[in-house]
């Protein structure tokens, strides 16, 4: 009987945590969701370019990949600091 109560308590804790996560996701604005998706896309692109860079032996292609990776990292940096770039653009 004690185990039954214990497992129900654990189940209730899991459900509580899941509902908190759902509530936190629902509180995001459309802009925040768009920024999260953009960030995820940039991170996946960085991963892909890094893998290609590691496996490539062509020097010209490696240069292109390095430039692409630098560009992606720059976009990630700008995405992380939108207030600074907005303030700089307003000058």
Buried (B, 14 or more C-beta within 10 A) or exposed (E): EEEEEEEEEEEEEEEEEEEEEEEEEEEEEEEEEEBEEEBEEBEEBBEBBEEBBEEBEEEEEBEBBEEBBEBBEEBBEEBEEEEEEEEEEEE
